[in-house]
Amino acid sequence: MMTSGKRRLKWLAAVMGLGSLAWFLVRVIPKPSRAAYPCQRAAAPLASGFVLWVAGLVGAKALLGWAKGCRYAAAATILALAVLAVWLPLGMTGDADAQEGFTPTDPPNQPMGVGKGIHPGRVVWVRDPEATRWDGKTGEWWDDANTDSRTVDRMVSGMLRSLTGEKTDKQAWDALFRHFNQTRKLGNAGHRPGEKVAVKINANQDRGGEWGTGRGMPSPHVVYALVAQLVNVAGVRGEDLVVYDATRYIGDPVYKRVKASFPAVQFVVSPATAKEGRIAASPDKANPVHFADPALPAAYLPQCVTEAKYLINLALFRAHTLFGMTLTAKNHFGSTFFPEDTRGWTPRPLHDYGSRNRPMGSYNCLVDLIGHRHLGGKTLLYMLDGLYTAEHNEGKLIRFASFGDRWAASLFLSQDPVAIDSVGLDFLRNEPRATQVRGNPDNFLHEAALANKPPSGTVYDPERDGKPLASLGVHEHWNNPTDKQYSRNLGKGDGIELVTLPR
């Protein structure tokens, strides 16, 4: 005989299942691509269990009715089948078109677009397992005992010199600033005191609490190494430097490490989480991003970005449940404010306009973001932090099977936003544990590389000044995952060049 406690648990499970089903259907039926959102992926198992329970219950009643000759048996059977018929397609939506791993539509070594940088299309990659010593159990991965700061500093230094071809870090920074100003017709000048620099990090998993063990956060050592280079080598004053993610929090492992040595550096975060020295992001309503799709409202940018002369895009290297990958372009979702959305600082309106589920040759909102004059137009450097890489945007850290079952322990650097994300995609798509690299994550790369004449036919003009975007960079895929050779590595005159630094 069932006890009262068991009855309550049974009814509680049923109520939770019904609630999950209702939430899933309300969100997914209007826009099926939402099935790939993390909140829907969390609700799906409970909803599925409830649907199967109901179908089983109705089916059992139907069988009993058939056995007794009940005239309602046929109706019950049809109802059970209808429940399953409605649920199965919706429950699988989002990944149904992308169960197989990502396969490019363009063949290897067929570059498109125009390379950017002192050495056009150059991407520097360095991997050093000495930087990542965490055993997965002792302490936290961001502890000094588990991430070697000297190795990280050496990695960043080597990348800067290799990217520019200069002999010293100081010469490398001067070359970068001068190239930036010359290409924008601002004269042959390096950085000057008072010129502000904004650093966009990806703190997507940082919701204002304590960092959880094994979570995919920005590496404090990488952020510190970059800040130290800017202040101690490039000559940027601390008060002219801001680290930000306008839609999230920036936790103590990053904040306190930087502040301890560079107290004047500012940290800008979501107004909902601003506390303990962090500054609330404030939207600049005079410089909106206008999206080419009329269904998307304009977005505002943080004042710390529009007031800066230079920007550094320090993104994370990992897969993404909705976009296939989250690299430098997707990093600017954390730079958006939508006044039409009650939550303000949120990229939510953009989710359906850049996902991996969109077909090749379709509009992509990422192009408008990286092409805007206050975002890509101000970016001095693009960098990927891949020391400890998470499985995806909401997942925990994974060791890379493609690196001998060890941590990724990698950093990437470029002046070309399309080239660095193209290289990042090639690495991720060949990692068996980066299972979310599916669908068409490269659609935006084709659109961005050919922004002057994109496959979709879209006119990308994010300032609405009547001047459509030119090519934002160069895209191609390597020859194979063993050699990792791009066109410029093979002696061709254009395309990507991947420079691999020795340990």
C-alpha positions in Angstrom: 0.0 0.0 0.0 1.4 3.4 -1.0 2.3 5.7 2.0 1.4 9.4 2.1 5.0 10.3 1.7 5.3 8.3 -1.5 2.1 9.8 -2.8 3.5 13.3 -2.3 6.7 12.4 -4.1 4.7 10.9 -7.0 2.5 14.0 -7.3 5.6 16.3 -6.9 7.4 14.4 -9.8 4.3 14.7 -11.9 3.9 18.5 -11.2 7.6 19.1 -12.0 7.3 17.1 -15.2 4.2 19.0 -16.3 5.8 22.3 -15.5 9.0 21.4 -17.4 6.9 20.3 -20.4 4.8 23.5 -20.3 7.9 25.7 -20.1 9.6 23.8 -23.0 6.6 24.0 -25.3 5.9 27.7 -24.6 9.5 28.5 -25.4 10.2 26.1 -28.3 7.0 26.1 -30.3 7.4 29.8 -31.4 11.1 29.3 -32.2 12.3 25.7 -32.5 16.0 26.7 -32.4 15.5 27.5 -28.7 15.6 23.8 -28.0 19.3 24.1 -28.0 19.4 26.8 -25.3 20.9 25.6 -22.0 17.6 26.2 -20.0 15.6 24.1 -22.5 18.3 21.4 -22.5 17.9 21.3 -18.7 14.1 21.1 -18.8 14.0 18.5 -21.6 14.8 15.4 -19.5 12.1 16.1 -17.0 9.6 16.9 -19.7 10.6 13.8 -21.7 10.1 11.6 -18.6 6.6 13.2 -18.0 5.6 12.6 -21.7 6.7 9.0 -21.6 4.9 8.4 -18.3 1.7 9.9 -19.7 2.0 8.0 -22.9 2.6 4.8 -21.0 -0.3 5.4 -18.7 -2.7 6.2 -21.5 -1.3 3.3 -23.5 -1.8 0.9 -20.6 -5.4 2.1 -20.2 -5.9 1.6 -24.0 -4.6 -2.0 -23.8 -6.9 -2.7 -20.8 -9.8 -1.2 -22.8 -9.1 -3.4 -25.8 -9.0 -6.5 -23.6 -12.4 -5.5 -22.1 -13.8 -4.4 -25.4 -14.0 -0.8 -24.3 -15.3 1.6 -26.9 -12.8 4.3 -25.7 -9.7 2.2 -26.3 -9.2 3.5 -29.9 -9.4 7.0 -28.7 -7.0 6.4 -25.9 -4.5 4.8 -28.3 -4.7 7.7 -30.7 -4.2 10.1 -27.8 -1.1 8.3 -26.7 0.4 8.3 -30.2 -0.5 11.9 -30.6 1.4 12.9 -27.4 4.5 11.1 -28.7 4.1 12.5 -32.2 4.0 16.1 -30.9 6.8 15.7 -28.4 9.4 13.7 -30.3 10.1 16.3 -33.0 10.2 19.1 -30.5 12.3 17.3 -28.0 14.9 16.6 -30.7 14.7 20.1 -32.3 18.0 22.0 -32.3 20.3 19.1 -32.6 18.2 17.0 -35.1 19.8 18.8 -38.0 23.3 18.5 -36.5 23.8 15.1 -34.9 26.9 14.5 -37.0 30.0 16.4 -36.4 30.6 19.6 -38.3 31.8 19.2 -41.9 32.8 22.3 -43.8 31.1 23.2 -47.1 34.3 24.6 -48.5 37.3 22.4 -49.3 40.7 22.8 -47.6 43.0 25.7 -48.5 40.4 27.7 -50.4 40.8 31.1 -48.8 38.1 33.8 -49.0 38.3 37.4 -47.9 41.2 39.7 -47.2 43.8 39.0 -44.5 44.3 41.6 -41.8 47.4 42.6 -39.8 51.1 43.4 -40.1 51.4 40.0 -41.6 48.0 39.5 -43.1 46.1 36.5 -41.9 48.7 35.5 -39.4 47.5 33.5 -36.3 50.0 32.5 -33.7 49.5 29.4 -31.6 51.5 28.3 -28.6 50.8 25.2 -26.5 52.8 24.5 -23.3 51.6 21.8 -20.9 53.9 23.2 -18.2 51.4 26.0 -17.8 48.6 23.6 -16.8 49.6 21.4 -13.9 46.3 20.7 -12.3 45.6 17.0 -11.5 41.9 17.6 -11.5 41.6 17.0 -7.8 43.9 19.1 -5.7 42.8 22.7 -5.1 41.4 24.7 -8.0 42.8 24.9 -11.6 43.4 28.7 -11.2 45.6 28.3 -8.1 49.2 29.3 -8.5 50.2 25.7 -7.7 48.2 24.5 -10.7 48.8 27.2 -13.3 52.3 28.4 -13.8 52.4 32.2 -14.2 56.0 32.3 -15.5 55.1 29.9 -18.3 51.9 31.9 -19.2 54.0 35.1 -19.2 56.5 33.5 -21.5 53.7 32.2 -23.8 52.2 35.7 -24.2 55.6 37.3 -24.8 56.5 34.8 -27.5 53.2 35.3 -29.3 53.5 39.1 -29.4 56.9 38.9 -30.9 56.0 36.2 -33.4 52.8 38.0 -34.5 54.6 41.2 -35.3 58.1 39.9 -36.2 59.7 42.1 -33.7 62.7 41.2 -31.4 61.3 42.6 -28.2 57.9 42.9 -26.5 58.2 46.7 -26.4 58.9 46.8 -30.1 56.0 44.5 -30.7 53.5 46.7 -28.9 54.8 49.8 -30.6 54.4 48.0 -34.0 50.8 47.0 -33.1 49.7 50.5 -32.1 51.4 52.1 -35.1 49.8 49.6 -37.5 46.4 50.2 -35.9 46.7 54.0 -36.4 48.2 53.9 -39.9 45.5 51.5 -41.2 42.8 53.8 -39.8 44.5 56.9 -41.2 45.3 58.3 -37.8 49.0 58.9 -38.4 52.2 57.0 -37.6 51.7 57.1 -33.9 52.1 54.6 -31.0 50.0 54.6 -27.9 49.9 57.9 -26.0 49.0 58.6 -22.3 45.3 59.2 -21.8 44.3 56.9 -24.7 42.0 54.3 -23.1 42.2 50.6 -23.7 39.3 48.2 -23.1 39.8 44.5 -22.7 36.7 42.3 -23.3 36.9 39.0 -21.5 34.3 36.1 -21.6 32.9 35.6 -18.1 29.7 33.8 -19.3 29.8 31.2 -16.5 30.5 33.9 -13.8 27.1 34.7 -12.3 28.3 36.6 -9.3 29.0 33.8 -6.8 32.0 31.7 -5.9 33.7 29.9 -8.8 32.9 26.3 -8.9 35.5 23.6 -9.2 36.2 22.7 -12.8 34.1 25.5 -14.3 35.2 27.1 -17.6 36.2 30.6 -16.4 38.7 33.1 -17.9 42.2 32.2 -16.7 43.3 34.8 -14.1 46.9 34.2 -15.1 46.2 35.0 -18.8 44.3 38.2 -17.9 47.1 39.2 -15.6 49.8 38.5 -18.2 48.0 40.7 -20.7 47.4 43.5 -18.3 51.0 43.4 -17.1 52.2 43.6 -20.7 50.0 46.6 -21.4 51.1 48.5 -18.3 54.7 47.5 -17.8 55.7 47.1 -21.4 53.3 49.0 -23.7 53.1 52.0 -21.3 49.4 52.1 -20.8 48.5 53.7 -17.5 46.4 51.7 -15.1 43.7 54.4 -15.0 43.4 54.2 -18.8 42.8 50.4 -18.8 39.4 48.7 -18.2 38.6 45.0 -18.1 34.9 44.3 -18.8 32.0 41.9 -19.4 28.8 44.0 -19.4 26.5 41.0 -19.1 28.2 39.1 -16.3 30.3 39.4 -13.2 34.1 39.2 -13.0 35.1 37.0 -10.0 37.7 37.4 -7.4 40.3 35.1 -8.9 40.7 37.6 -11.8 39.8 40.8 -10.0 42.0 40.4 -7.0 45.0 39.1 -8.9 45.0 42.1 -11.2 44.1 44.7 -8.5 46.9 43.5 -6.2 49.5 44.7 -8.7 47.5 47.3 -10.8 45.0 48.9 -8.4 44.1 51.7 -10.9 42.7 49.2 -13.5 38.9 49.3 -13.6 36.5 46.4 -13.9 33.1 46.9 -15.5 30.4 44.3 -15.1 26.6 43.8 -15.4 24.7 46.3 -13.2 22.9 43.4 -11.6 26.2 42.1 -10.2 28.2 45.2 -9.6 29.7 45.1 -6.1 33.0 45.2 -4.2 34.8 47.6 -6.4 33.3 46.6 -9.8 31.7 49.3 -11.8 28.2 48.9 -13.3 28.1 49.0 -17.1 26.4 52.0 -18.6 25.0 52.1 -22.1 26.0 54.7 -24.7 22.8 55.5 -26.5 24.6 57.7 -29.1 26.5 54.9 -30.8 24.1 51.9 -31.4 24.7 48.8 -33.3 22.2 48.5 -36.1 21.5 44.9 -37.3 20.8 44.2 -40.9 17.9 42.0 -40.1 14.9 44.4 -39.4 13.5 41.9 -36.8 16.4 42.8 -34.5 16.3 46.0 -32.5 19.4 48.2 -32.2 21.8 47.4 -29.4 23.8 49.9 -27.2 27.4 49.4 -26.2 29.1 50.1 -22.9 30.5 53.6 -22.4 33.8 52.0 -21.4 34.1 50.7 -25.0 32.9 53.8 -26.9 35.2 56.0 -24.8 38.2 53.8 -25.5 40.5 54.2 -28.5 41.6 50.6 -28.5 40.0 47.3 -27.7 41.5 43.9 -27.1 39.2 40.9 -27.6 40.3 38.2 -25.0 37.9 35.3 -25.7 37.6 31.7 -24.6 38.5 28.7 -26.7 35.6 26.3 -26.5 32.5 24.8 -28.1 29.0 26.2 -27.7 25.6 24.4 -27.3 23.8 26.9 -29.6 26.5 28.4 -31.8 28.8 25.5 -32.2 31.7 27.5 -30.9 32.3 30.5 -28.8 35.5 32.4 -29.9 36.2 36.1 -30.5 33.1 37.1 -32.5 30.6 35.6 -30.0 32.6 37.2 -27.2 30.8 40.5 -28.0 27.5 39.2 -27.0 28.8 40.4 -23.6 28.9 44.0 -25.0 25.3 44.4 -25.8 22.4 46.3 -24.2 18.9 46.0 -25.6 16.5 48.6 -24.2 13.5 46.5 -25.5 14.5 43.6 -23.3 13.5 44.1 -19.6 16.8 42.7 -18.5 18.8 45.4 -20.3 22.3 44.0 -20.5 21.7 40.7 -22.3 22.4 39.1 -25.6 19.1 37.2 -25.6 17.6 38.9 -28.7 20.6 37.8 -30.7 20.4 34.0 -30.1 18.2 33.2 -33.1 20.3 35.2 -35.5 23.7 33.6 -35.4 23.2 30.0 -34.2 24.7 26.9 -35.8 21.2 25.9 -36.9 21.0 28.7 -39.5 21.7 27.6 -43.1 24.8 28.5 -44.9 24.4 31.7 -46.9 22.1 33.3 -44.3 22.3 36.5 -42.4 24.4 36.4 -39.2 24.3 39.0 -36.4 28.0 38.3 -35.5 29.1 40.1 -38.7 27.3 43.3 -37.6 29.0 43.1 -34.2 32.5 42.5 -35.3 32.1 45.0 -38.1 30.9 47.9 -35.9 33.4 50.8 -35.6 33.4 50.7 -31.8 34.0 46.9 -31.6 36.0 45.4 -34.5 36.8 48.8 -35.7 38.7 49.5 -32.4 40.3 46.1 -31.9 44.0 46.0 -31.6 44.4 42.3 -30.9 42.3 39.1 -30.9 43.3 36.5 -28.3 41.9 33.0 -27.4 42.4 31.7 -23.9 42.6 27.9 -24.1 44.6 26.9 -21.1 41.8 25.0 -19.4 39.0 24.5 -21.9 35.4 23.7 -21.0 33.3 21.2 -22.9 31.0 24.0 -23.9 29.6 27.4 -22.7 27.8 25.8 -19.7 30.0 22.8 -19.2 33.0 21.8 -17.1 36.6 21.4 -18.1 37.7 18.7 -20.5 41.1 17.2 -21.4 41.7 17.1 -25.1 41.8 13.7 -26.6 43.6 15.3 -29.6 46.4 16.4 -27.3 47.1 13.1 -25.7 44.3 13.3 -23.1 45.9 16.4 -21.5 44.6 20.0 -21.0 44.5 22.1 -24.1 47.2 24.4 -22.6 46.9 26.7 -25.6 46.8 30.4 -26.4 46.1 32.0 -29.8 46.8 35.5 -31.0 46.0 37.5 -34.2 45.1 40.8 -35.7 42.5 39.1 -38.0 39.1 38.3 -36.4 38.1 35.9 -39.1 41.4 34.1 -39.3 41.7 33.4 -35.6 38.1 32.1 -35.3 38.7 30.0 -38.4 41.7 28.4 -36.8 39.9 28.0 -33.5 37.1 26.2 -35.4 39.5 23.8 -37.1 41.1 22.8 -33.7 37.7 22.4 -32.0 36.1 20.4 -34.8 38.9 17.9 -34.6 38.5 17.4 -30.9 36.3 14.4 -30.2 35.2 15.8 -26.8 34.0 19.2 -28.2 30.8 17.5 -29.2 28.8 20.7 -29.7 30.7 21.7 -32.9 27.8 20.8 -35.2 25.6 22.4 -37.8 26.9 25.5 -39.6 29.2 27.3 -37.1 31.2 28.7 -40.0 28.3 30.5 -41.7 29.3 33.8 -40.0 33.0 33.3 -41.1 31.9 33.1 -44.8 29.6 36.1 -44.3 32.4 38.1 -42.5 35.2 37.3 -44.9 33.0 38.3 -47.8 31.1 41.1 -45.9 31.4 43.4 -49.0 29.5 40.8 -51.0 28.3 38.0 -48.6 26.7 34.8 -49.8 23.4 35.8 -48.1 23.2 39.1 -50.1 22.9 41.0 -46.8 24.0 44.6 -46.7 26.0 44.8 -43.5 26.0 48.5 -42.4 26.0 48.4 -38.5 26.4 52.2 -38.2 23.7 52.9 -40.9 26.0 55.5 -42.4 25.5 54.3 -45.9 29.0 52.6 -45.9 28.6 48.8 -46.1 31.3 46.7 -44.5 34.3 45.6 -46.5 35.9 42.2 -45.9 36.5 41.7 -42.2 39.3 39.2 -42.6 40.3 35.9 -44.3 38.7 32.5 -43.8 39.8 29.0 -44.9 40.3 25.5 -43.4 43.6 23.8 -43.0 44.8 20.9 -45.2 44.5 18.3 -42.4 44.6 18.1 -38.6 48.0 16.5 -38.6 50.0 19.1 -40.6 47.7 22.0 -39.8 48.8 23.9 -42.9 47.0 26.9 -44.3 47.6 28.6 -47.7 50.3 30.9 -46.6 52.1 28.0 -44.9 52.0 26.3 -48.3 53.7 29.2 -50.0 50.6 30.7 -51.5 50.1 34.5 -51.7 47.0 34.8 -49.6 44.9 33.1 -46.9 45.8 32.2 -43.4 49.3 31.6 -41.9 49.4 29.5 -38.7 52.6 30.1 -36.8 53.3 27.4 -34.2 55.6 28.4 -31.4 57.9 25.8 -29.9 57.6 25.1 -26.1 
